[in-house]
Amino acid sequence: MMDYSIRDQVAVIKLDNPPVNVLGSAALTSIYDGIGKADRDPSIKAVVICGKNGIFCAGVDIKELDNGLHAPWIKHIGDFIDNMKKPVVAAIEGFALGGGLELALFCHYRIALKTVRVSLPELQLGLMPGAGGTIRLPRAAGLNNAFDIITTGNRIPAEKAAMMGIIDQIVTGDIIEEGIKFVKSKCNIDTSLVCLRMKTVKYSGDLDDISEAFMTKVKSKFKGAIAPIVSILEFVIIILDLYYVHLQSLSKNSPTYTRAKGTCK
Ligand SMILES: CC(C)(COP(=O)(O)OP(=O)(O)OC[C@H]1O[C@@H](n2cnc3c(N)ncnc32)[C@H](O)[C@@H]1OP(=O)(O)O)[C@@H](O)C(=O)NCCC(=O)NCCSC(=O)/C=C/CCCCCCCCCCCCC(=O)O
């Protein structure tokens, strides 16, 4: 499910679940174990996560979702990386889709070949991007881009993703070599400064206007399946309301305040 190797004090965790490196229970366990091993090993200075077979990852194994994925749930990997002092880079080729993009967003950095496509297609499958996509994508790409990517499921080419802030660097050549070179240059960086979860969401305009506009768009697009879509979007909106930072400054009459307050425990 995963190859673990060490190159020049960098741990290389290579997903190996042919043909498209989906994340089932066994793959998730091996990634979690690999990251833990790299973190505990004092000789390791940084980590590269990449995929075999010319693809980073096609997401969570849809076939396993019916039966329920077993621990460690993908979010545990994100929680672990969030607290790591050693930098972790996702070295992406092919596709990073759904949980695959969410795994990449857990990492401190993302580099990609020009031919890469990324997306969060969960909504089209009746799922929500519940492995951190709703939290991290807006922090990488800004609110409008994130809503657009989440609600359309469109595959975003690498260069556009880089302009949005999802990809840190486009590279050519061998993606693993590039990953090692890149992450070695980040060994002295305070990872908490590049941890997406710690960042605030950039947006321009009024939060209520932005969210209502997207809600209207989604309602018209998913006719007949409004309830789950709306609840997914409500979830996204509530996260984006940034209660910790933003709630205090909202007018008590704002719909955003009412919605967030009612849901925030
Ligand atoms: C573009 C592709 C990747 C490749 O295309 P191609 O080369 O043409 O190959 P294919 O023929 O399409 O595929 C080859 C085979 O692989 C199978 N395949 C592909 N993708 C998957 C997949 N994701 N799962 C299973 N199997 C897959 C395919 O069927 C072929 O098999 P076979 O040869 O026919 O047998 C292309 O394949 C493609 O586009 N794939 C689909 C990509 C996709 O849609 N990905 C998204 C998957 S969903 C996901 O990732 C979801 C993530 C988050 C889930 C959240 C769930 C809800 C959470 C609840 C919230 C509450 C939790 C709170 C917990 C807490 O707080 O703690």
The ligand as an SDF file (V2000), in Angstrom:
LIG
                    3D

 67 69  0  0  0  0  0  0  0  0999 V2000
   -9.0660   10.0060  -13.4000 C   0  0  0  0  0  0  0  0  0  0  0  0
   -9.0760    8.6700  -12.6720 C   0  0  0  0  0  0  0  0  0  0  0  0
   -8.3720    8.7930  -11.3500 C   0  0  0  0  0  0  0  0  0  0  0  0
   -8.2420    7.6550  -13.5180 C   0  0  0  0  0  0  0  0  0  0  0  0
   -8.8820    7.4260  -14.7500 O   0  0  0  0  0  0  0  0  0  0  0  0
   -8.4540    6.1750  -15.6540 P   0  0  0  0  0  0  0  0  0  0  0  0
   -6.9780    6.1170  -15.7860 O   0  0  0  0  0  0  0  0  0  0  0  0
   -9.2630    6.2650  -16.9000 O   0  0  0  0  0  0  0  0  0  0  0  0
   -8.8260    4.8810  -14.7990 O   0  0  0  0  0  0  0  0  0  0  0  0
  -10.2740    4.3240  -14.4380 P   0  0  0  0  0  0  0  0  0  0  0  0
  -10.5930    3.2290  -15.3770 O   0  0  0  0  0  0  0  0  0  0  0  0
  -11.2580    5.4150  -14.2720 O   0  0  0  0  0  0  0  0  0  0  0  0
  -10.0140    3.7470  -12.9620 O   0  0  0  0  0  0  0  0  0  0  0  0
   -9.1880    2.6000  -12.8020 C   0  0  0  0  0  0  0  0  0  0  0  0
   -9.8220    1.7470  -11.7260 C   0  0  0  0  0  0  0  0  0  0  0  0
   -9.7520    2.4510  -10.4820 O   0  0  0  0  0  0  0  0  0  0  0  0
  -11.0660    2.5400   -9.9270 C   0  0  0  0  0  0  0  0  0  0  0  0
  -11.1900    3.7840   -9.1680 N   0  0  0  0  0  0  0  0  0  0  0  0
  -10.8950    5.0130   -9.5660 C   0  0  0  0  0  0  0  0  0  0  0  0
  -11.0970    5.9170   -8.5970 N   0  0  0  0  0  0  0  0  0  0  0  0
  -11.5670    5.2140   -7.5460 C   0  0  0  0  0  0  0  0  0  0  0  0
  -11.9730    5.5780   -6.2240 C   0  0  0  0  0  0  0  0  0  0  0  0
  -11.9200    6.8550   -5.7570 N   0  0  0  0  0  0  0  0  0  0  0  0
  -12.3850    4.6010   -5.3950 N   0  0  0  0  0  0  0  0  0  0  0  0
  -12.4270    3.3210   -5.8140 C   0  0  0  0  0  0  0  0  0  0  0  0
  -12.0400    2.9160   -7.0490 N   0  0  0  0  0  0  0  0  0  0  0  0
  -11.6280    3.8480   -7.9050 C   0  0  0  0  0  0  0  0  0  0  0  0
  -11.9990    2.4880  -11.1310 C   0  0  0  0  0  0  0  0  0  0  0  0
  -13.2810    2.0960  -10.7150 O   0  0  0  0  0  0  0  0  0  0  0  0
  -11.2920    1.4630  -11.9820 C   0  0  0  0  0  0  0  0  0  0  0  0
  -11.5610    0.1750  -11.4320 O   0  0  0  0  0  0  0  0  0  0  0  0
  -11.8100   -1.0960  -12.3880 P   0  0  0  0  0  0  0  0  0  0  0  0
  -10.5430   -1.2170  -13.1700 O   0  0  0  0  0  0  0  0  0  0  0  0
  -12.9800   -0.7520  -13.2350 O   0  0  0  0  0  0  0  0  0  0  0  0
  -12.0550   -2.2140  -11.4420 O   0  0  0  0  0  0  0  0  0  0  0  0
  -10.4950    8.1540  -12.5300 C   0  0  0  0  0  0  0  0  0  0  0  0
  -10.4550    6.8380  -12.0750 O   0  0  0  0  0  0  0  0  0  0  0  0
  -11.3770    8.9590  -11.6270 C   0  0  0  0  0  0  0  0  0  0  0  0
  -11.8160   10.0330  -11.9580 O   0  0  0  0  0  0  0  0  0  0  0  0
  -11.6770    8.4140  -10.4230 N   0  0  0  0  0  0  0  0  0  0  0  0
  -12.6410    8.9320   -9.5030 C   0  0  0  0  0  0  0  0  0  0  0  0
  -12.0200    9.9730   -8.6250 C   0  0  0  0  0  0  0  0  0  0  0  0
  -12.9910   10.4470   -7.5690 C   0  0  0  0  0  0  0  0  0  0  0  0
  -14.1570   10.6310   -7.7810 O   0  0  0  0  0  0  0  0  0  0  0  0
  -12.4490   10.6510   -6.3540 N   0  0  0  0  0  0  0  0  0  0  0  0
  -13.2010   11.0660   -5.2090 C   0  0  0  0  0  0  0  0  0  0  0  0
  -13.5100    9.9090   -4.3580 C   0  0  0  0  0  0  0  0  0  0  0  0
  -14.4710   10.3460   -2.9550 S   0  0  0  0  0  0  0  0  0  0  0  0
  -13.3600   11.0000   -1.8650 C   0  0  0  0  0  0  0  0  0  0  0  0
  -12.1850   11.0380   -2.1040 O   0  0  0  0  0  0  0  0  0  0  0  0
  -13.9620   11.4870   -0.5970 C   0  0  0  0  0  0  0  0  0  0  0  0
  -13.2460   12.0350    0.3920 C   0  0  0  0  0  0  0  0  0  0  0  0
  -13.8700   12.5580    1.6210 C   0  0  0  0  0  0  0  0  0  0  0  0
  -14.9230   11.6420    2.0860 C   0  0  0  0  0  0  0  0  0  0  0  0
  -15.7340   12.2360    3.1720 C   0  0  0  0  0  0  0  0  0  0  0  0
  -16.8400   11.3170    3.4870 C   0  0  0  0  0  0  0  0  0  0  0  0
  -17.8770   11.9330    4.3590 C   0  0  0  0  0  0  0  0  0  0  0  0
  -17.3560   12.1930    5.7210 C   0  0  0  0  0  0  0  0  0  0  0  0
  -18.3850   12.3530    6.7370 C   0  0  0  0  0  0  0  0  0  0  0  0
  -18.1240   13.5750    7.5840 C   0  0  0  0  0  0  0  0  0  0  0  0
  -18.0730   13.3820    9.0130 C   0  0  0  0  0  0  0  0  0  0  0  0
  -16.7990   12.8820    9.4720 C   0  0  0  0  0  0  0  0  0  0  0  0
  -16.3460   13.6060   10.6850 C   0  0  0  0  0  0  0  0  0  0  0  0
  -15.2660   12.8190   11.3150 C   0  0  0  0  0  0  0  0  0  0  0  0
  -14.5830   13.6490   12.3580 C   0  0  0  0  0  0  0  0  0  0  0  0
  -14.8670   14.8370   12.5150 O   0  0  0  0  0  0  0  0  0  0  0  0
  -13.7200   13.0830   12.9960 O   0  0  0  0  0  0  0  0  0  0  0  0
  1  2  1  0
  2  3  1  0
  2  4  1  0
  2 36  1  0
  4  5  1  0
  5  6  1  0
  6  7  2  0
  6  8  1  0
  6  9  1  0
  9 10  1  0
 10 11  2  0
 10 12  1  0
 10 13  1  0
 13 14  1  0
 14 15  1  0
 15 16  1  0
 15 30  1  0
 16 17  1  0
 17 18  1  0
 17 28  1  0
 18 19  1  0
 18 27  1  0
 19 20  2  0
 20 21  1  0
 21 22  1  0
 21 27  2  0
 22 23  1  0
 22 24  2  0
 24 25  1  0
 25 26  2  0
 26 27  1  0
 28 29  1  0
 28 30  1  0
 30 31  1  0
 31 32  1  0
 32 33  2  0
 32 34  1  0
 32 35  1  0
 36 37  1  0
 36 38  1  0
 38 39  2  0
 38 40  1  0
 40 41  1  0
 41 42  1  0
 42 43  1  0
 43 44  2  0
 43 45  1  0
 45 46  1  0
 46 47  1  0
 47 48  1  0
 48 49  1  0
 49 50  2  0
 49 51  1  0
 51 52  2  0
 52 53  1  0
 53 54  1  0
 54 55  1  0
 55 56  1  0
 56 57  1  0
 57 58  1  0
 58 59  1  0
 59 60  1  0
 60 61  1  0
 61 62  1  0
 62 63  1  0
 63 64  1  0
 64 65  1  0
 65 66  2  0
 65 67  1  0
M  END
$$$$
